[in-house]
Amino acid sequence: MSEDPFFSLSGDTIWNACIGPQGDELHYLEGYLEAAIELANAVIEKEMLTKRDTLVLPILYNARHAIELVLKFVSGQLFDCELVAEKHPTNHDIKGHFDQLVAANIPDESIRDGLKTLERFVVSLDRIDDDGQELRYHVNRDGEKSLKGESLANIAVIRDSLNELSTAIIGLMNRTIDLVQERKSSTYTSRCSRADLREIAGMMPPLAEWSSEAFMGAKNAVKERFSLSNTQFSKAIDAIKTNREFYGMIGGETDLPCLLDDEAMQVVEQWRILHPNRDGKESEVVHGSRFRSADLIANIKRRRECVNALSGTITGREAADLEALFYLGRGDFLSEQFEDRAAAYLKPLSDDAELRAQIGRMLDKTNLLVCLERGARRAGRLSLVERLNSPPVRDPAQKANGSEMEE
């Protein structure tokens, strides 16, 4: 018996594709969408005029199936996080799946907008093939000729529409993935997702102006855009006020668990000593392809001095807050996870040696200042943001010493 014609493997592994347990649900969705686009492009770019009548059918079917798969993916994901009340029957009715999602009135503006964008593609393909049969078979289940209401389709028009469809599908897919992750946080209401609340915070004036007409204007704009009642608007504002990042967006200040602004600035001061702004001059340690050992030794000594200056000043809890602030600024987690992350970073800092090592690692980061500023902003620590954005203050003696050192 010969080897399997489709699933035997050759010695050339470069064309091995992952399927089954090594595949992914989204590979199906993306694969059918990409196949439709690639086929349409090939027909036009290679001027395959004799294949127009045959390839148009798999092009349209692949597009339809991609729509079916994205609707089922979105519906399944949102059902799992209880944003869709019940699963749609297992069938190929894309209009039915679409209508169920629209009727669910998902509490997320981007999902609702994504469905609106997808609607015309659903309507078009449901009109000619409401059960996924007519694009696959010459005769439908009723024994009638498939696509009898259509006689021509333009592949150039289809290709342009496929590009628009791809943007709509990928956008809806990605937003669904993000929404599911956001639901794991506590920042949402029955009518607004976390992303919606962020948009609302950005639309509101600073807290100091909430007794003015500016507040009422912003309130009315938010209610209209997100279709909120007064009660729903109030719940959205309450959720914003309990979120570090969003409260900071409207001018609210939130303390860090342990780290004070002065302590953070002491770390930054030592970091600036270790990473002075050399205005584009060559590195102190590397010159061309050669290491300058004297400068390398001086840099190691200076690093030790910077760590020593902070030892006994920065406690383990404060160092953990600092690390959490850095990684929050790098975008590694949501602002409402700050306390949990700081607690996790504290665990390894059980003795002075570990604490010194952690301080050293923080000082080594060339992007420390940038990430601390972003982290402080996302943590709602606006006073620290202001200080981090201020230029370092140097007294005349420091300037003189600095000039002498440069000379």
ChimeraX attribute file (.defattr): number of C-alpha atoms within 10 A of each C-alpha:
attribute: neighborCount
match mode: 1-to-1
recipient: residues
	/A:1	3
	/A:2	5
	/A:3	8
	/A:4	8
	/A:5	7
	/A:6	6
	/A:7	8
	/A:8	8
	/A:9	12
	/A:10	9
	/A:11	7
	/A:12	7
	/A:13	8
	/A:14	7
	/A:15	9
	/A:16	11
	/A:17	8
	/A:18	10
	/A:19	11
	/A:20	7
	/A:21	6
	/A:22	7
	/A:23	11
	/A:24	11
	/A:25	11
	/A:26	12
	/A:27	12
	/A:28	16
	/A:29	24
	/A:30	17
	/A:31	13
	/A:32	21
	/A:33	27
	/A:34	19
	/A:35	16
	/A:36	27
	/A:37	23
	/A:38	13
	/A:39	18
	/A:40	24
	/A:41	17
	/A:42	12
	/A:43	19
	/A:44	14
	/A:45	9
	/A:46	8
	/A:47	11
	/A:48	11
	/A:49	9
	/A:50	9
	/A:51	10
	/A:52	16
	/A:53	11
	/A:54	9
	/A:55	18
	/A:56	21
	/A:57	17
	/A:58	17
	/A:59	24
	/A:60	23
	/A:61	22
	/A:62	22
	/A:63	25
	/A:64	25
	/A:65	20
	/A:66	24
	/A:67	25
	/A:68	21
	/A:69	22
	/A:70	23
	/A:71	26
	/A:72	22
	/A:73	19
	/A:74	23
	/A:75	23
	/A:76	17
	/A:77	17
	/A:78	22
	/A:79	15
	/A:80	14
	/A:81	14
	/A:82	11
	/A:83	19
	/A:84	20
	/A:85	14
	/A:86	14
	/A:87	14
	/A:88	17
	/A:89	9
	/A:90	8
	/A:91	12
	/A:92	19
	/A:93	16
	/A:94	25
	/A:95	19
	/A:96	17
	/A:97	22
	/A:98	24
	/A:99	12
	/A:100	18
	/A:101	23
	/A:102	15
	/A:103	9
	/A:104	15
	/A:105	14
	/A:106	18
	/A:107	19
	/A:108	21
	/A:109	17
	/A:110	18
	/A:111	22
	/A:112	17
	/A:113	13
	/A:114	19
	/A:115	19
	/A:116	14
	/A:117	17
	/A:118	21
	/A:119	16
	/A:120	12
	/A:121	19
	/A:122	21
	/A:123	15
	/A:124	12
	/A:125	21
	/A:126	18
	/A:127	13
	/A:128	17
	/A:129	21
	/A:130	19
	/A:131	17
	/A:132	20
	/A:133	16
	/A:134	20
	/A:135	23
	/A:136	14
	/A:137	13
	/A:138	12
	/A:139	15
	/A:140	17
	/A:141	11
	/A:142	7
	/A:143	8
	/A:144	11
	/A:145	13
	/A:146	19
	/A:147	17
	/A:148	10
	/A:149	9
	/A:150	8
	/A:151	6
	/A:152	9
	/A:153	13
	/A:154	9
	/A:155	20
	/A:156	13
	/A:157	10
	/A:158	20
	/A:159	21
	/A:160	13
	/A:161	13
	/A:162	21
	/A:163	14
	/A:164	14
	/A:165	22
	/A:166	20
	/A:167	14
	/A:168	20
	/A:169	23
	/A:170	16
	/A:171	14
	/A:172	24
	/A:173	21
	/A:174	12
	/A:175	18
	/A:176	22
	/A:177	14
	/A:178	13
	/A:179	21
	/A:180	16
	/A:181	11
	/A:182	16
	/A:183	15
	/A:184	10
	/A:185	13
	/A:186	13
	/A:187	20
	/A:188	22
	/A:189	18
	/A:190	12
	/A:191	20
	/A:192	23
	/A:193	21
	/A:194	24
	/A:195	18
	/A:196	19
	/A:197	22
	/A:198	20
	/A:199	14
	/A:200	25
	/A:201	24
	/A:202	14
	/A:203	17
	/A:204	21
	/A:205	19
	/A:206	17
	/A:207	14
	/A:208	11
	/A:209	12
	/A:210	15
	/A:211	9
	/A:212	10
	/A:213	10
	/A:214	13
	/A:215	18
	/A:216	14
	/A:217	13
	/A:218	18
	/A:219	21
	/A:220	15
	/A:221	15
	/A:222	18
	/A:223	15
	/A:224	11
	/A:225	10
	/A:226	17
	/A:227	13
	/A:228	18
	/A:229	13
	/A:230	12
	/A:231	9
	/A:232	17
	/A:233	21
	/A:234	13
	/A:235	18
	/A:236	25
	/A:237	19
	/A:238	13
	/A:239	19
	/A:240	23
	/A:241	17
	/A:242	14
	/A:243	23
	/A:244	25
	/A:245	25
	/A:246	27
	/A:247	25
	/A:248	23
	/A:249	25
	/A:250	22
	/A:251	16
	/A:252	18
	/A:253	18
	/A:254	18
	/A:255	15
	/A:256	20
	/A:257	14
	/A:258	16
	/A:259	18
	/A:260	15
	/A:261	17
	/A:262	11
	/A:263	18
	/A:264	20
	/A:265	16
	/A:266	15
	/A:267	23
	/A:268	20
	/A:269	15
	/A:270	20
	/A:271	22
	/A:272	17
	/A:273	14
	/A:274	20
	/A:275	16
	/A:276	9
	/A:277	9
	/A:278	10
	/A:279	6
	/A:280	6
	/A:281	7
	/A:282	10
	/A:283	11
	/A:284	14
	/A:285	16
	/A:286	13
	/A:287	10
	/A:288	9
	/A:289	6
	/A:290	8
	/A:291	12
	/A:292	14
	/A:293	11
	/A:294	10
	/A:295	14
	/A:296	14
	/A:297	12
	/A:298	13
	/A:299	16
	/A:300	12
	/A:301	11
	/A:302	15
	/A:303	20
	/A:304	14
	/A:305	15
	/A:306	21
	/A:307	23
	/A:308	15
	/A:309	14
	/A:310	17
	/A:311	15
	/A:312	12
	/A:313	12
	/A:314	20
	/A:315	18
	/A:316	24
	/A:317	19
	/A:318	20
	/A:319	25
	/A:320	28
	/A:321	24
	/A:322	27
	/A:323	23
	/A:324	29
	/A:325	29
	/A:326	24
	/A:327	18
	/A:328	25
	/A:329	24
	/A:330	16
	/A:331	14
	/A:332	10
	/A:333	13
	/A:334	16
	/A:335	24
	/A:336	17
	/A:337	15
	/A:338	22
	/A:339	15
	/A:340	11
	/A:341	20
	/A:342	22
	/A:343	15
	/A:344	13
	/A:345	19
	/A:346	19
	/A:347	11
	/A:348	13
	/A:349	19
	/A:350	10
	/A:351	9
	/A:352	13
	/A:353	11
	/A:354	13
	/A:355	23
	/A:356	22
	/A:357	13
	/A:358	20
	/A:359	23
	/A:360	18
	/A:361	12
	/A:362	20
	/A:363	23
	/A:364	14
	/A:365	13
	/A:366	13
	/A:367	12
	/A:368	22
	/A:369	20
	/A:370	14
	/A:371	19
	/A:372	26
	/A:373	23
	/A:374	21
	/A:375	27
	/A:376	29
	/A:377	25
	/A:378	26
	/A:379	30
	/A:380	26
	/A:381	24
	/A:382	20
	/A:383	14
	/A:384	22
	/A:385	19
	/A:386	12
	/A:387	15
	/A:388	20
	/A:389	11
	/A:390	9
	/A:391	7
	/A:392	12
	/A:393	8
	/A:394	10
	/A:395	8
	/A:396	9
	/A:397	9
	/A:398	11
	/A:399	11
	/A:400	12
	/A:401	11
	/A:402	12
	/A:403	10
	/A:404	9
	/A:405	8
	/A:406	8
	/A:407	6
